[in-house]
Amino acid sequence: MKVTVERAQLLKSLSHVHRVVERRNTIPILGNVLIRADKSRLSLKATDLDLEVTETLAAETGTGGSITVPAHMFYDIVRKLPDGSQIVLEGDGDRSVLAIRAGRSRFTLQTLPESDFPDLAAGDMTHSFTLAAADMKRLIDRTQFAISTEETRYYLNGIYLHAAGSAKQATLRAVATDGHRLAQVDLPLPKSAEGMPGVIVPRKTVGEVQRLIEDNEAELKIELSQGKIRFTIGDVVLTSKLIDGTFPDYGRVIPQNNDKELIVDKKDFEAAVDRVSTISSERGRAVKLALSAGKLILSVTNPDSGSATEELEVEYASDPLDIGFNSRYLLDIAAQIEGEVAVLRLADPGSPTLVQDKDSKGALYVLMPMRV
């Protein structure tokens, strides 16, 4: 194998692919990236057995072939080579090494045979549709924070992507929850997504897709079946296993009859919560919201360090109410509000609270209260 490729292109592609490779691997081949040269194209592929990323780029191919090399070391070498340089990759099958040349730099890397490299056989994809990259990014950005990190409830370790709504107004819905908070975002359902199965996309896959979306104007192709999902954006193809589990009936925790409405300036609210929570303890993090006509008092009391209060003018005309929340969770949700005004719909100190953008935009958040 002999191939010449521009450094900037190779670095960009490697930066997409090498992230999938775990730093610690008990199976040596999983630490490697597969390089395949064929007909003026170079393809790079990496996998962790659950997730596979392939990217193809233009290159001058002298002789075709394929080889695997340590992913992180290869990435570091390319990253440190001079900008603008042409990189020559030459594989010597007999000696099991890959020679890397650029300018006056020479490297040789130990290789493993391509035949050892696992293939994440995708099988037949039953549904396929396209989505604007900006829409997919919004679905992820607005729900990712609520994905559970608790491994025992593995079915919550991802985003539940499914078709929802009525026939008149069908939506593509993303939902994530960790039991303390829930995020739900809707988009108009792409035409060919009708009848798609509900799938749970794992947390790592979600993060990689988010990073791969570098151009919001691009189109993203999504293919899925009961067990796998594939995202294609430009020259990058990401295939992933799905979480094999049943996502809970999240509709049951979304309050329908919360009759106390609090309307507050999002920036002021976020800043005030952030300030008073400076006092809170790592363990507690509780902030109390005391509501009365036109007024909100935020307070934190920490027996070890002191207390803090801040008053905000708000729109609130219901009965007085005291309710507590985890300040970090409150800030996470406030950060998702895209407009300038947040609407909180409350019931009582023990029931979940619904948080929305005043201009709605198809997103809603649910937060469980804390005792304060």
ZIQUI-V144831 format. One record per helix or strand. SS is the DSSP state (h for helix, s for strand). FROM is the first residue (numbers start at 0). LEN is the number of residues. If there is no record, write none. Layout:
# ZIQUI-V144831
[[SS/FROM/LEN] [SS/FROM/LEN]]
This chain:
# ZIQUI-V144831
[[s/1/5] [h/6/14] [h/27/4] [s/31/7] [s/40/7] [s/50/8] [s/59/4] [s/64/6] [h/70/10] [s/85/7] [s/96/6] [s/104/8] [h/113/3] [s/126/6] [h/132/14] [h/150/6] [s/157/8] [s/169/8] [s/180/8] [h/190/3] [s/198/4] [h/202/10] [s/218/6] [s/227/6] [s/235/7] [h/249/4] [s/259/6] [h/265/11] [s/285/7] [s/294/8] [s/305/8] [s/314/1] [s/320/6] [h/326/10] [s/340/6] [s/352/5] [s/362/5] [s/369/1]]
